[in-house]
Amino acid sequence: MAQTLANALGDTDTTRVFASMEGDEVLELRAMTDNATLDDLNRTFGPEAGRLADHLVGDVRRELLSFVEAPKSCATPLPDTPYVQLRHVEVKPEQMAAYRAWRNETIFEVVRGHDAAEIFLAYHSVISGQPGVMFVAGFSAAPEDYAAAFTSDAYAEIVRQAGDTYITGGTEGLYTKIYQSPATLAA
């Protein structure tokens, strides 16, 4: 079902579609212009939801995120890789400035030194049911090769530090999920 819906959506210059590796879920990443309004979004998403309704088993969840920085950027508005990983944390508001400095010296250093992480983009929520920080990582390596840097003992210590100081809900406040492109699913 996820592959059918992912194929129905399709990629464009400003849209990338992926299916979850963990379940029947589709992710659409869409780059919006800086001057897009909520009315513009409603005109785009309203008809689209109706067109896809027969493929859906639940409602559509949407978030509006604002790009902040990229320790590994890409030449296009969105990752054009076979896989993406979403990494989300909710940061205590009073800790945001300290968190950003800390993540540059810890998380981003790991990312910059990890060849399998081709793209790593940091966004902050504007409108979301899950406010906070969303990292969008793009990669072509096997998922286990990409994940290796983030499952090491050294990275576990970074997660512990973040949970103790910055993340709402401690280390349980971090979630990650890997998605793959429909082309990867078909292979």
Buried (B, 14 or more C-beta within 10 A) or exposed (E): EBBEBBBBBEBEEEBBBBBBBEEEBBBBBBBBEEEEEEEEBEEEEEEEEEEBEEBEEEEEEEBEBEBEBBBBEBEEBBBBBBBBBBBBBBBBEEBBEEBBEBBBEBBBEBBEEBEBBBBBBBBBBEEBEEBBBBBBBBBBBEBEEBBBBBEEEEBEEBBEBBBEBBBBEBBEBBEEBBBBBBEBBEE
